[in-house]
């Protein structure tokens, strides 16, 4: 499965067999590109934070800088969790379970996977999950 996929021109087709070799290669390439973008941004952030760690003589500047730093670190933490989900999706591709709902075993759907390549639930299962979550939260 070392087929090279051009993400900008590849077209997913519902007509094709679900999760065929080309679709798996497309989603693998998409997930790897997404992960590489996140890692590149993280390296840039670390460089930026190192530059920004200069001591600000003005208290307001220092407070603003600390707030910016906290927001940036929270965003990086979210992205770290996202990388874990991307790695899990890549593992599911290797195992042959990628693209199938963890709850029902049904295909998730190409449009949903294209929009959210780390999806593990079909839209219907996700909606059921969110409704249950809302009921428990409202109690």
C-alpha angles and dihedrals in degrees: 000000000000093000112145112233125197102216093198095058106026113113121204113219127199086205092069124083108277114261095001120169094273093049091049090049090049094051092043090053091045093050093046092049090050091049092048091051091052092048091048091051090048091054090049090050092051090051091048093048091050090053092045095052089088113129110259112213092201114078093215091051091049092049091048091049092050091050091050090048093051092049091049092049091050090051090050090051090053089049091050088057089047091054088054090054091047090051089050091051091051089050090051089053089054091047094047095241097103115121095025123108113254090215104044105015089231122132111274094217131254097249092054092045091048090052094040110018092181093058114133098178133058116244091258093050091045091052091050090049092050092047091052090047091051092049092052091045092051094051 
